[in-house]
Amino acid sequence: MAIDERTRIELEAAVFRRLVAHLRARTDVQNIDLMNLAGFCRNCLSNWLKEAADEKGLAMSKDESREAVYGMPYEAWKEAHQREASPEQLHDLAHSHSGH
């Protein structure tokens, strides 16, 4: 498929927005679940967003990037949705994604 650069960027942006909306709706899926299955989580997405802003010279704090991904302040999301990780989840994380 041959598409121009602008269209490619618009498509990628649409996919990112849809992924973020999906993750906001799936509060039952914990970040540790995402890390264990896919090697990234909501925090990774927010970090990548901040890094992209930094590369463009745009001011974006870590809190702002997290709110852009979580749809609310991170502490509010954690209070409302984050559960304590099980020993099995922590074991899996330690053995599969030690960089996180």
A tleap script that builds the chain and sets N, CA, C and O, in Angstrom:
source leaprc.protein.ff14SB
mol = sequence {
  NMET ALA ILE ASP GLU ARG THR ARG ILE GLU
  LEU GLU ALA ALA VAL PHE ARG ARG LEU VAL
  ALA HIE LEU ARG ALA ARG THR ASP VAL GLN
  ASN ILE ASP LEU MET ASN LEU ALA GLY PHE
  CYS ARG ASN CYS LEU SER ASN TRP LEU LYS
  GLU ALA ALA ASP GLU LYS GLY LEU ALA MET
  SER LYS ASP GLU SER ARG GLU ALA VAL TYR
  GLY MET PRO TYR GLU ALA TRP LYS GLU ALA
  HIE GLN ARG GLU ALA SER PRO GLU GLN LEU
  HIE ASP LEU ALA HIE SER HIE SER GLY CHIE
}
set mol.1.N position { 0.842 -1.172 0.000 }
set mol.1.CA position { 0.000 0.000 0.000 }
set mol.1.C position { 0.889 1.239 0.000 }
set mol.1.O position { 1.750 1.397 0.866 }
set mol.2.N position { 0.682 2.078 -0.937 }
set mol.2.CA position { 1.450 3.313 -1.030 }
set mol.2.C position { 0.581 4.479 -0.569 }
set mol.2.O position { -0.443 4.788 -1.178 }
set mol.3.N position { 1.006 5.117 0.515 }
set mol.3.CA position { 0.289 6.294 1.001 }
set mol.3.C position { 1.299 7.402 1.264 }
set mol.3.O position { 2.482 7.151 1.497 }
set mol.4.N position { 0.805 8.629 1.220 }
set mol.4.CA position { 1.706 9.749 1.464 }
set mol.4.C position { 2.010 9.871 2.954 }
set mol.4.O position { 1.301 9.311 3.791 }
set mol.5.N position { 3.058 10.598 3.269 }
set mol.5.CA position { 3.543 10.740 4.644 }
set mol.5.C position { 2.472 11.310 5.573 }
set mol.5.O position { 2.289 10.809 6.682 }
set mol.6.N position { 1.776 12.333 5.143 }
set mol.6.CA position { 0.750 12.951 5.992 }
set mol.6.C position { -0.350 11.950 6.334 }
set mol.6.O position { -0.781 11.866 7.484 }
set mol.7.N position { -0.802 11.199 5.343 }
set mol.7.CA position { -1.846 10.203 5.586 }
set mol.7.C position { -1.347 9.131 6.536 }
set mol.7.O position { -2.077 8.708 7.433 }
set mol.8.N position { -0.107 8.683 6.349 }
set mol.8.CA position { 0.468 7.676 7.255 }
set mol.8.C position { 0.467 8.192 8.686 }
set mol.8.O position { 0.077 7.466 9.601 }
set mol.9.N position { 0.894 9.426 8.894 }
set mol.9.CA position { 0.941 10.017 10.236 }
set mol.9.C position { -0.471 10.125 10.817 }
set mol.9.O position { -0.676 9.845 11.998 }
set mol.10.N position { -1.438 10.526 10.000 }
set mol.10.CA position { -2.824 10.621 10.465 }
set mol.10.C position { -3.372 9.261 10.867 }
set mol.10.O position { -4.077 9.143 11.870 }
set mol.11.N position { -3.052 8.235 10.089 }
set mol.11.CA position { -3.487 6.882 10.428 }
set mol.11.C position { -2.842 6.415 11.731 }
set mol.11.O position { -3.517 5.856 12.595 }
set mol.12.N position { -1.548 6.643 11.869 }
set mol.12.CA position { -0.854 6.242 13.099 }
set mol.12.C position { -1.414 6.978 14.307 }
set mol.12.O position { -1.565 6.387 15.376 }
set mol.13.N position { -1.724 8.257 14.150 }
set mol.13.CA position { -2.309 9.029 15.250 }
set mol.13.C position { -3.684 8.474 15.620 }
set mol.13.O position { -4.019 8.381 16.801 }
set mol.14.N position { -4.470 8.109 14.626 }
set mol.14.CA position { -5.786 7.536 14.886 }
set mol.14.C position { -5.668 6.215 15.634 }
set mol.14.O position { -6.451 5.940 16.543 }
set mol.15.N position { -4.693 5.401 15.253 }
set mol.15.CA position { -4.473 4.124 15.928 }
set mol.15.C position { -4.050 4.358 17.378 }
set mol.15.O position { -4.518 3.663 18.280 }
set mol.16.N position { -3.169 5.330 17.605 }
set mol.16.CA position { -2.742 5.649 18.971 }
set mol.16.C position { -3.950 6.087 19.810 }
set mol.16.O position { -4.123 5.623 20.937 }
set mol.17.N position { -4.777 6.973 19.266 }
set mol.17.CA position { -5.957 7.437 20.011 }
set mol.17.C position { -6.888 6.272 20.325 }
set mol.17.O position { -7.455 6.203 21.416 }
set mol.18.N position { -7.044 5.366 19.379 }
set mol.18.CA position { -7.915 4.208 19.611 }
set mol.18.C position { -7.323 3.277 20.671 }
set mol.18.O position { -8.055 2.761 21.515 }
set mol.19.N position { -6.016 3.060 20.637 }
set mol.19.CA position { -5.357 2.238 21.655 }
set mol.19.C position { -5.536 2.853 23.034 }
set mol.19.O position { -5.867 2.153 23.990 }
set mol.20.N position { -5.319 4.154 23.141 }
set mol.20.CA position { -5.466 4.837 24.427 }
set mol.20.C position { -6.915 4.737 24.912 }
set mol.20.O position { -7.149 4.471 26.091 }
set mol.21.N position { -7.878 4.944 24.030 }
set mol.21.CA position { -9.287 4.829 24.411 }
set mol.21.C position { -9.611 3.402 24.873 }
set mol.21.O position { -10.358 3.208 25.832 }
set mol.22.N position { -9.054 2.426 24.193 }
set mol.22.CA position { -9.276 1.024 24.569 }
set mol.22.C position { -8.707 0.748 25.964 }
set mol.22.O position { -9.360 0.112 26.790 }
set mol.23.N position { -7.501 1.223 26.216 }
set mol.23.CA position { -6.882 1.001 27.526 }
set mol.23.C position { -7.620 1.752 28.635 }
set mol.23.O position { -7.706 1.265 29.762 }
set mol.24.N position { -8.145 2.920 28.324 }
set mol.24.CA position { -8.935 3.651 29.318 }
set mol.24.C position { -10.198 2.871 29.670 }
set mol.24.O position { -10.616 2.854 30.828 }
set mol.25.N position { -10.802 2.231 28.684 }
set mol.25.CA position { -12.025 1.464 28.914 }
set mol.25.C position { -11.752 0.153 29.636 }
set mol.25.O position { -12.615 -0.350 30.356 }
set mol.26.N position { -10.563 -0.400 29.451 }
set mol.26.CA position { -10.225 -1.701 30.034 }
set mol.26.C position { -9.441 -1.529 31.328 }
set mol.26.O position { -8.298 -1.974 31.437 }
set mol.27.N position { -10.065 -0.880 32.308 }
set mol.27.CA position { -9.400 -0.665 33.587 }
set mol.27.C position { -9.187 -1.977 34.342 }
set mol.27.O position { -8.414 -2.024 35.299 }
set mol.28.N position { -9.870 -3.042 33.913 }
set mol.28.CA position { -9.663 -4.351 34.537 }
set mol.28.C position { -8.308 -4.937 34.170 }
set mol.28.O position { -7.794 -5.802 34.879 }
set mol.29.N position { -7.730 -4.478 33.078 }
set mol.29.CA position { -6.419 -4.968 32.657 }
set mol.29.C position { -5.358 -4.121 33.360 }
set mol.29.O position { -5.245 -2.918 33.126 }
set mol.30.N position { -4.601 -4.764 34.205 }
set mol.30.CA position { -3.587 -4.075 34.989 }
set mol.30.C position { -2.318 -3.860 34.157 }
set mol.30.O position { -2.057 -4.590 33.200 }
set mol.31.N position { -1.544 -2.854 34.536 }
set mol.31.CA position { -0.286 -2.594 33.840 }
set mol.31.C position { 0.648 -3.796 33.890 }
set mol.31.O position { 1.339 -4.087 32.914 }
set mol.32.N position { 0.674 -4.487 35.007 }
set mol.32.CA position { 1.555 -5.651 35.111 }
set mol.32.C position { 1.110 -6.750 34.141 }
set mol.32.O position { 1.943 -7.487 33.613 }
set mol.33.N position { -0.199 -6.858 33.908 }
set mol.33.CA position { -0.702 -7.817 32.909 }
set mol.33.C position { -0.175 -7.450 31.528 }
set mol.33.O position { 0.297 -8.309 30.783 }
set mol.34.N position { -0.261 -6.163 31.193 }
set mol.34.CA position { 0.249 -5.700 29.897 }
set mol.34.C position { 1.746 -5.966 29.782 }
set mol.34.O position { 2.218 -6.430 28.744 }
set mol.35.N position { 2.487 -5.677 30.837 }
set mol.35.CA position { 3.937 -5.890 30.807 }
set mol.35.C position { 4.257 -7.372 30.607 }
set mol.35.O position { 5.123 -7.721 29.805 }
set mol.36.N position { 3.572 -8.219 31.320 }
set mol.36.CA position { 3.855 -9.652 31.226 }
set mol.36.C position { 3.477 -10.232 29.870 }
set mol.36.O position { 4.127 -11.159 29.387 }
set mol.37.N position { 2.442 -9.697 29.260 }
set mol.37.CA position { 1.999 -10.227 27.975 }
set mol.37.C position { 2.631 -9.539 26.775 }
set mol.37.O position { 2.943 -10.186 25.776 }
set mol.38.N position { 2.821 -8.211 26.873 }
set mol.38.CA position { 3.239 -7.451 25.691 }
set mol.38.C position { 4.560 -6.712 25.853 }
set mol.38.O position { 5.123 -6.222 24.874 }
set mol.39.N position { 5.053 -6.629 27.075 }
set mol.39.CA position { 6.329 -5.943 27.287 }
set mol.39.C position { 6.214 -4.424 27.337 }
set mol.39.O position { 7.233 -3.733 27.302 }
set mol.40.N position { 5.008 -3.892 27.418 }
set mol.40.CA position { 4.795 -2.457 27.604 }
set mol.40.C position { 3.476 -2.265 28.344 }
set mol.40.O position { 2.652 -3.175 28.425 }
set mol.41.N position { 3.295 -1.049 28.886 }
set mol.41.CA position { 2.072 -0.759 29.622 }
set mol.41.C position { 1.669 0.697 29.396 }
set mol.41.O position { 2.264 1.397 28.576 }
set mol.42.N position { 0.666 1.135 30.123 }
set mol.42.CA position { 0.202 2.515 30.006 }
set mol.42.C position { 1.323 3.498 30.341 }
set mol.42.O position { 1.465 4.531 29.686 }
set mol.43.N position { 2.113 3.174 31.357 }
set mol.43.CA position { 3.220 4.059 31.723 }
set mol.43.C position { 4.237 4.162 30.590 }
set mol.43.O position { 4.780 5.237 30.335 }
set mol.44.N position { 4.492 3.055 29.920 }
set mol.44.CA position { 5.401 3.090 28.765 }
set mol.44.C position { 4.859 4.032 27.701 }
set mol.44.O position { 5.599 4.857 27.165 }
set mol.45.N position { 3.571 3.916 27.392 }
set mol.45.CA position { 2.968 4.807 26.401 }
set mol.45.C position { 3.116 6.265 26.810 }
set mol.45.O position { 3.441 7.119 25.986 }
set mol.46.N position { 2.877 6.546 28.082 }
set mol.46.CA position { 3.001 7.938 28.535 }
set mol.46.C position { 4.455 8.401 28.466 }
set mol.46.O position { 4.719 9.558 28.137 }
set mol.47.N position { 5.386 7.523 28.768 }
set mol.47.CA position { 6.807 7.881 28.648 }
set mol.47.C position { 7.186 8.138 27.195 }
set mol.47.O position { 7.929 9.075 26.902 }
set mol.48.N position { 6.685 7.319 26.293 }
set mol.48.CA position { 6.982 7.507 24.866 }
set mol.48.C position { 6.381 8.811 24.357 }
set mol.48.O position { 6.980 9.493 23.526 }
set mol.49.N position { 5.194 9.155 24.859 }
set mol.49.CA position { 4.566 10.413 24.477 }
set mol.49.C position { 5.409 11.591 24.952 }
set mol.49.O position { 5.634 12.541 24.202 }
set mol.50.N position { 5.872 11.527 26.195 }
set mol.50.CA position { 6.720 12.593 26.723 }
set mol.50.C position { 8.032 12.684 25.951 }
set mol.50.O position { 8.489 13.783 25.637 }
set mol.51.N position { 8.636 11.554 25.645 }
set mol.51.CA position { 9.884 11.553 24.868 }
set mol.51.C position { 9.672 12.179 23.490 }
set mol.51.O position { 10.528 12.922 23.010 }
set mol.52.N position { 8.543 11.886 22.857 }
set mol.52.CA position { 8.241 12.477 21.548 }
set mol.52.C position { 8.080 13.994 21.679 }
set mol.52.O position { 8.555 14.747 20.828 }
set mol.53.N position { 7.417 14.434 22.734 }
set mol.53.CA position { 7.265 15.876 22.968 }
set mol.53.C position { 8.627 16.512 23.213 }
set mol.53.O position { 8.922 17.581 22.679 }
set mol.54.N position { 9.456 15.856 24.016 }
set mol.54.CA position { 10.807 16.366 24.298 }
set mol.54.C position { 11.611 16.512 23.003 }
set mol.54.O position { 12.305 17.509 22.806 }
set mol.55.N position { 11.511 15.515 22.129 }
set mol.55.CA position { 12.247 15.553 20.861 }
set mol.55.C position { 11.812 16.731 19.990 }
set mol.55.O position { 12.600 17.247 19.197 }
set mol.56.N position { 10.555 17.152 20.139 }
set mol.56.CA position { 10.033 18.292 19.377 }
set mol.56.C position { 10.242 19.617 20.114 }
set mol.56.O position { 9.855 20.676 19.620 }
set mol.57.N position { 10.853 19.550 21.293 }
set mol.57.CA position { 11.072 20.757 22.076 }
set mol.57.C position { 9.811 21.288 22.730 }
set mol.57.O position { 9.723 22.473 23.049 }
set mol.58.N position { 8.835 20.413 22.931 }
set mol.58.CA position { 7.570 20.807 23.551 }
set mol.58.C position { 7.606 20.504 25.044 }
set mol.58.O position { 8.087 19.451 25.463 }
set mol.59.N position { 7.101 21.418 25.827 }
set mol.59.CA position { 7.076 21.222 27.278 }
set mol.59.C position { 5.925 20.290 27.640 }
set mol.59.O position { 4.759 20.612 27.413 }
set mol.60.N position { 6.261 19.137 28.203 }
set mol.60.CA position { 5.261 18.197 28.691 }
set mol.60.C position { 5.847 17.510 29.905 }
set mol.60.O position { 6.916 16.903 29.830 }
set mol.61.N position { 5.158 17.603 31.009 }
set mol.61.CA position { 5.633 16.951 32.226 }
set mol.61.C position { 5.236 15.478 32.208 }
set mol.61.O position { 4.393 15.054 31.417 }
set mol.62.N position { 5.854 14.720 33.087 }
set mol.62.CA position { 5.502 13.305 33.233 }
set mol.62.C position { 4.036 13.173 33.648 }
set mol.62.O position { 3.322 12.295 33.163 }
set mol.63.N position { 3.595 14.057 34.552 }
set mol.63.CA position { 2.192 14.019 34.981 }
set mol.63.C position { 1.250 14.312 33.815 }
set mol.63.O position { 0.206 13.670 33.693 }
set mol.64.N position { 1.599 15.263 32.964 }
set mol.64.CA position { 0.768 15.594 31.807 }
set mol.64.C position { 0.702 14.445 30.814 }
set mol.64.O position { -0.362 14.154 30.267 }
set mol.65.N position { 1.828 13.792 30.580 }
set mol.65.CA position { 1.809 12.679 29.632 }
set mol.65.C position { 1.015 11.500 30.195 }
set mol.65.O position { 0.312 10.811 29.457 }
set mol.66.N position { 1.129 11.276 31.487 }
set mol.66.CA position { 0.343 10.192 32.086 }
set mol.66.C position { -1.150 10.502 32.036 }
set mol.66.O position { -1.959 9.615 31.767 }
set mol.67.N position { -1.518 11.754 32.294 }
set mol.67.CA position { -2.935 12.105 32.228 }
set mol.67.C position { -3.471 11.966 30.805 }
set mol.67.O position { -4.631 11.601 30.612 }
set mol.68.N position { -2.637 12.254 29.813 }
set mol.68.CA position { -3.049 12.100 28.417 }
set mol.68.C position { -3.349 10.644 28.092 }
set mol.68.O position { -4.241 10.363 27.292 }
set mol.69.N position { -2.623 9.718 28.697 }
set mol.69.CA position { -2.842 8.290 28.448 }
set mol.69.C position { -3.944 7.732 29.346 }
set mol.69.O position { -4.827 7.018 28.872 }
set mol.70.N position { -3.898 8.052 30.630 }
set mol.70.CA position { -4.861 7.492 31.582 }
set mol.70.C position { -6.227 8.164 31.523 }
set mol.70.O position { -7.223 7.575 31.942 }
set mol.71.N position { -6.286 9.401 31.002 }
set mol.71.CA position { -7.546 10.124 30.960 }
set mol.71.C position { -7.913 10.775 32.275 }
set mol.71.O position { -9.020 11.292 32.426 }
set mol.72.N position { -7.013 10.755 33.211 }
set mol.72.CA position { -7.193 11.349 34.542 }
set mol.72.C position { -5.816 11.401 35.192 }
set mol.72.O position { -4.884 10.766 34.699 }
set mol.73.N position { -5.668 12.135 36.279 }
set mol.73.CA position { -4.372 12.101 36.976 }
set mol.73.C position { -4.010 10.658 37.357 }
set mol.73.O position { -4.866 9.864 37.748 }
set mol.74.N position { -2.737 10.352 37.234 }
set mol.74.CA position { -2.258 8.986 37.476 }
set mol.74.C position { -2.631 8.494 38.873 }
set mol.74.O position { -3.064 7.353 39.035 }
set mol.75.N position { -2.466 9.344 39.873 }
set mol.75.CA position { -2.786 8.923 41.246 }
set mol.75.C position { -4.266 8.581 41.385 }
set mol.75.O position { -4.619 7.655 42.115 }
set mol.76.N position { -5.131 9.312 40.698 }
set mol.76.CA position { -6.565 9.009 40.733 }
set mol.76.C position { -6.843 7.659 40.068 }
set mol.76.O position { -7.655 6.876 40.560 }
set mol.77.N position { -6.163 7.391 38.946 }
set mol.77.CA position { -6.351 6.103 38.273 }
set mol.77.C position { -5.898 4.972 39.187 }
set mol.77.O position { -6.600 3.972 39.337 }
set mol.78.N position { -4.727 5.129 39.797 }
set mol.78.CA position { -4.224 4.081 40.682 }
set mol.78.C position { -5.196 3.827 41.827 }
set mol.78.O position { -5.483 2.678 42.163 }
set mol.79.N position { -5.696 4.890 42.418 }
set mol.79.CA position { -6.638 4.753 43.536 }
set mol.79.C position { -7.914 4.017 43.108 }
set mol.79.O position { -8.439 3.183 43.845 }
set mol.80.N position { -8.397 4.339 41.920 }
set mol.80.CA position { -9.658 3.763 41.454 }
set mol.80.C position { -9.515 2.361 40.867 }
set mol.80.O position { -10.435 1.551 40.980 }
set mol.81.N position { -8.375 2.063 40.242 }
set mol.81.CA position { -8.310 0.853 39.420 }
set mol.81.C position { -7.146 -0.098 39.698 }
set mol.81.O position { -7.247 -1.281 39.372 }
set mol.82.N position { -6.072 0.363 40.275 }
set mol.82.CA position { -4.897 -0.509 40.411 }
set mol.82.C position { -5.062 -1.463 41.589 }
set mol.82.O position { -5.420 -1.073 42.700 }
set mol.83.N position { -4.787 -2.719 41.297 }
set mol.83.CA position { -4.816 -3.751 42.335 }
set mol.83.C position { -3.378 -4.145 42.685 }
set mol.83.O position { -2.444 -3.899 41.922 }
set mol.84.N position { -3.233 -4.743 43.821 }
set mol.84.CA position { -1.931 -5.263 44.228 }
set mol.84.C position { -1.555 -6.428 43.312 }
set mol.84.O position { -2.379 -7.300 43.038 }
set mol.85.N position { -0.318 -6.436 42.844 }
set mol.85.CA position { 0.148 -7.521 41.976 }
set mol.85.C position { 0.266 -8.815 42.777 }
set mol.85.O position { 0.680 -8.816 43.936 }
set mol.86.N position { -0.104 -9.895 42.138 }
set mol.86.CA position { 0.008 -11.205 42.786 }
set mol.86.C position { 1.466 -11.658 42.755 }
set mol.86.O position { 2.250 -11.166 41.944 }
set mol.87.N position { 1.830 -12.586 43.626 }
set mol.87.CA position { 3.183 -13.133 43.572 }
set mol.87.C position { 3.520 -13.728 42.200 }
set mol.87.O position { 4.651 -13.607 41.729 }
set mol.88.N position { 2.545 -14.362 41.572 }
set mol.88.CA position { 2.769 -14.947 40.244 }
set mol.88.C position { 3.053 -13.860 39.209 }
set mol.88.O position { 3.952 -14.012 38.382 }
set mol.89.N position { 2.298 -12.769 39.250 }
set mol.89.CA position { 2.521 -11.665 38.312 }
set mol.89.C position { 3.916 -11.071 38.503 }
set mol.89.O position { 4.623 -10.802 37.532 }
set mol.90.N position { 4.301 -10.871 39.755 }
set mol.90.CA position { 5.626 -10.312 40.039 }
set mol.90.C position { 6.731 -11.260 39.588 }
set mol.90.O position { 7.756 -10.822 39.064 }
set mol.91.N position { 6.524 -12.553 39.791 }
set mol.91.CA position { 7.494 -13.552 39.338 }
set mol.91.C position { 7.650 -13.499 37.824 }
set mol.91.O position { 8.764 -13.472 37.302 }
set mol.92.N position { 6.509 -13.485 37.123 }
set mol.92.CA position { 6.547 -13.430 35.663 }
set mol.92.C position { 7.251 -12.169 35.173 }
set mol.92.O position { 8.034 -12.222 34.224 }
set mol.93.N position { 6.976 -11.044 35.814 }
set mol.93.CA position { 7.601 -9.789 35.422 }
set mol.93.C position { 9.110 -9.846 35.629 }
set mol.93.O position { 9.879 -9.406 34.774 }
set mol.94.N position { 9.520 -10.383 36.748 }
set mol.94.CA position { 10.950 -10.462 37.064 }
set mol.94.C position { 11.700 -11.356 36.090 }
set mol.94.O position { 12.884 -11.138 35.833 }
set mol.95.N position { 11.027 -12.352 35.548 }
set mol.95.CA position { 11.699 -13.296 34.665 }
set mol.95.C position { 11.538 -13.005 33.181 }
set mol.95.O position { 12.202 -13.629 32.354 }
set mol.96.N position { 10.673 -12.076 32.838 }
set mol.96.CA position { 10.477 -11.826 31.417 }
set mol.96.C position { 10.815 -10.411 30.982 }
set mol.96.O position { 11.179 -10.200 29.825 }
set mol.97.N position { 10.709 -9.450 31.861 }
set mol.97.CA position { 10.912 -8.046 31.492 }
set mol.97.C position { 11.664 -7.332 32.609 }
set mol.97.O position { 11.132 -6.416 33.236 }
set mol.98.N position { 12.873 -7.744 32.849 }
set mol.98.CA position { 13.628 -7.213 33.978 }
set mol.98.C position { 13.964 -5.736 33.854 }
set mol.98.O position { 14.377 -5.125 34.839 }
set mol.99.N position { 13.800 -5.136 32.666 }
set mol.99.CA position { 14.113 -3.729 32.487 }
set mol.99.C position { 13.023 -2.804 32.974 }
set mol.99.O position { 13.188 -1.586 32.910 }
set mol.100.N position { 11.899 -3.342 33.466 }
set mol.100.CA position { 10.783 -2.487 33.891 }
set mol.100.C position { 10.482 -2.658 35.343 }
set mol.100.O position { 9.572 -2.014 35.865 }
savepdb mol mol.pdb
quit
